Amino acid sequence: MSATSPDETGDAIHLDGIVKRFDGALALNRASLRVRRGTVHGLVGQNGAGKSTLIKLLAGLHQPDEGRIEIDGQAYDKLTPHRVEELGIHFIHQDRLLVPTFTVGEALFLGREPRIAGTPFLDRRLMQRRASEILDDYFGVKLPSSALISELSTAEKQIVQITRALLDQPKVLVFDEPTAALVRREADILFRLIRRLRDEGVTVIYISHYLNEIEELCDTVTVLRNGEDVATLPFGETSAAAIARLMVARDIADLYPKRSVTPGKDILTLDRLSAHGKYQDISLTLRRGEVLGLTGLLGSGAKELIRTLFGLESATSGQITIDGKPARSVNPAQAVDRHLALVPEDRRGNGVALDLSVTENITLSSLKRFTRLGFLDFTSERREADDLIRRLEIKTSGRNALVRTLSGGNQQKVAIAKWLSRHSEIYLLDEPTVGVDIGSKVEIYNLIGDLAARGAGIIVLSSDLQELIGITDRILVLFRGSIIREFASSQTSLDDVLAASTGSIEVLRHVG
Amino acid sequence: MTLQTSAIEPSVPRAIIGVVVDNALVLALVTVFAIFSFATPTFLTIANLQSILVNNFTLLAIAAIAMTFAVSVGGIDLSVGTAIDFASFAFVSLVLAGQPVVVAALAGLGAGAAVGAFNAVLISGIGISPFLATLGTLFIGRSIQQLLTNGGNPVYLPPSGVPEAFRFLGRGAIGGIPVPLIIAAIIIVAATVILTRARFGRVALAIGIQPSVVRYSGIAARAHVAVAFILAGLIAAVAGLILSATVTVYIPSSGSAFLLNAIGATFIGTTLSRLGRPNIPGTVLGVLLLGIVANGLLLTGLNFYWQQVGTGLLIFAVLALSFITRRKA
């Protein structure tokens, strides 16, 4: 696919000693990044470490104050986005906008529509053919080129973005947090694609918060911290744990703080809860002060179970009991009145309103508490927001800042603060640390511990098994709609839980 | 990256731009006002300014506030004119039939609210998009009016049969201030308070910004949308009462004349507000802006038919202004 032959070695990209200031603040302090041709190169670092700035420099969106940028061994003084694209470097970004009302075909060829030779007319047949060749060959999917972008799932939008890049036969592809909005199965497809592109000679730069992805995918990894590259290591000589230490300058054991809380009374009980075709005969008990882990592959029914508890889906039979009272909710309003709280996986879509302020988000579900005769009591509302911003250490320029301006980790804290304000007692946390940097992750784990210590019951649904083992008391594994195993978190290992969640034969025998 | 943005010290040019962004609408208004004051001697006279408020402001302001409630929940109400017409029809017909003015007025308000309730059922109950639902209402409303009036005949009140209270509503004054203007002022204040200080207003704006989050927060979003559309119908009905009381006649489908300007004013106000949210002061300033441009162009001696060109250019100018300020801010 690339013009580079595989036996040719050398650097595809070499950023050397880059310094970049924004209004006096040092974003990059002599950072270097050296990416060898035909490799998958990981780039990791906490929010604020300088990853985005470095990538924007490479994209020609910013110019460095000091330092050299070499592409394919040649130095470039002033890069523009257009020039970068000409050099065969393409960027796949989670937030990169595709015009929602365009069709797939239009989005793919926007700005470089092939024309019928000698005429001003678009060659729609050629567009259609080239697009479907790539879609079929690389992804094994058929997206009708007449489908609207707005009708596509996040994963499909990403496929369109990648396909758009592939149509240009790129030399370097830069993926910026590509899996943040993908489910595991979709991520697997992406990983296969990236490996294949590497084998075809394309150089890949892969930026992610997920160290397990980096470990799984990358040949080499560069760790940024405070605007400097603290290490570049081949993966043979390092591990996810070692990289995490480099990123935060902190020990891995500290990554999963676990408070020991003596569980109190039962707060939530499910008795043979079933939803046709989704899950069946789910029975479990959650006690006050307990952190219960829930995991399972896509289709295990775990997600649907959580949605049922919050009144977003309905069960076909069985009982839900909260504090001793029957409590099947038909909508979220009812669930919230029963002191349930859901921190949804799609944080930016359903968890926080990006264009509302921090205060407005925090008090959204508890507005009744700040209302007198239908009117808002701004003083007590502000006090509540300030209090929670302080307690949860939400980093924001102020309570009136739009949530859009916060980092992923701080957005998630706002999503949780909303329920603290509502005095919720049963917390359903769906992938609570997706897209959150390591520093904020630890703070969220601490927060979960605090909630448990105050007597809340917590269910954490996560596909990050290390996280589940680290922060929960018990783990229930769902497989094809049933609970097939229960683990005590302190006495289990990653391998055991993984084996159970993938339904390996030994586990099934163990159950039988 | 959060690191860079939070570390920025606000520099002087940025502060100036901030002031411009925060007050873009007021600045636009002052500019237009200044231009016409210089361009024509008759613009800046008390009589003309009064005429702007009475002829170019009152009714449109009320209709635009109705529109703002629909826009606040992320919708639009193409049937504001229908609510105006239905209120007007009920009001005039009942007065003509000899009913007391108060009863007729309440019936008019009820008719407008009923149009809003019909929209609410379509939007919140059935789930039709506000644009299509209210467009349907607009067409149906037009037909109903033609059926009720034998194909569109106006309903006149004979000069002898106009009750004093009816005349007072349209032409009266208290302490020299026209009654319609007083009513408009009351609605402006009440609507501002509802949208900024009431819980309903907060939830409505949140729905307009990100409806799924409101739902996931355990709030009955659909009920709030329904209330917003009923409120829009009710407020538009007030404009209908004042309109018919001023001209002492009901003319079928005359309310639709306010539709485009109401949309224009609402979106001018929304576009030029700092957070880009629908807001009553913005809408009212938008109405003033449209009114001043229409009146000023007329006074400069331009042909009446140029007026809409002025409105169109004004909207482009507003868009350009918001684009420039937003990009720099």
Interface residues (C-beta under 8 A of the other chain):
Chain A: F22 D23 G24 A25 A27 N47 G48 G50 K51 S52 T53 N331 P332 A333 Q334 A335 V336 D337 L342 P344 G349 N350 G351 V352 A353 L354 D355 L356 E360 N361 L364 S365 L367 K368 T371 G374 F375 L376 F378 K395 S397 L402 T405 L406 S407 K418 R422
Chain B: M1 T2 L3 Q4 T5 S6 A7 I8 E9 S11 V193 R197 A198 R199 F200 R202 V203 L205 A206 I209 Q210 S212 V213 V214 R215 Y216 S217 G218 I219 A220 L275 G276
